[in-house]
Amino acid sequence: MNEQIRAREVRLVGPEGEQVGIVPLERALQLAADVDLDLVEVAPMARPPVCKLMDFGKFKYESALKAREARRNQQQTVIKEMKLRPKIDPHDYETKKGHVVRFLKAGDKVKVTIMFRGREQSRPELGYRLLRRLESEITELGYVEAAPKQDGRNMIMVLAPHRAVKASAVAATASRGAPRERGADESAAPEADETAAAGETAAAGDTGTAADTSGE
């Protein structure tokens, strides 16, 4: 920058981006002084190097502002998990769907797992239909990022929020201040017995944490 430039001549760009042409370094420095700007080398490897007239202090300040704004608007990708059984009770299904909707509205991805037990493993179509039903009921908020796939005794599908939904979540988070601090992968609690599961499902609505319960 300025006197630190060692080239004998430079390709000069004006403060508004206009091409001045190739000029001796002394002439470029004089032009910078005349308009009270800095001569900044923007392409040192070019022959001759490209220099631009600019207010370097203002440029650094604006660059720092943009970088800070980008970091503030950046949202860590979080994958939540919701577990269901293929013969889940209608009430439990609605509760779990509510959690999925809440996760998507928050801008998070959701891994939906259908857990098969015993003879249920011979009826994978039950899980498939349940996942497709869930997909059709959240289309306004998200889409299927990973199609249903059998993985041992489980069937897994990944949902992701639409871009507009995620942008809205980021904006809402920014308006409240600093971004949310969450783990990289917040999953529902391990499945308990049927009686405890019903209580955990009800508690989930109050605590904001999805419970890994399932209905028969």
C-alpha angles and dihedrals in degrees: 000000000000112000091006090072110102103188117111092222135013140198101246126214119192126232092264094048095263118148112244095175136227112331136165114270091244090056092049091050091050092051089050091051092047092059095034094244136125126254104230125188105227100169108028095169094059120099104260097017116248116240130184133203109235146137096260095191091054090045092054092047094051091046090053091050092052092048091050091049091050091051092048092052093045113106124198113238108246125190116205122192129220121186124202137174120232091240096043119165113256092240092050090048092055091048093051092044087054089057091049090051091050092050093050092048088053089056096253130135118237128214107205114201125193109202117209123200131192113320090004087081089072090059105059090151088073091062092042092054091048092052092047090050091053091047092053091050097053100041092117091059106032150354138227108273094175118027120230110286131179113240110179108293092350136073115210134198127174121214124196130191120251114258092250091051092050092046089052090051091050091049091049091050092048091050090056092052128250119027119268116273110225139150121264092250121021109187132181118264119271115279115266131192118298096262095049090042093062090054093048091051091054091047091051091069090057100041098040092234120120114237119218096231132138138192128226 
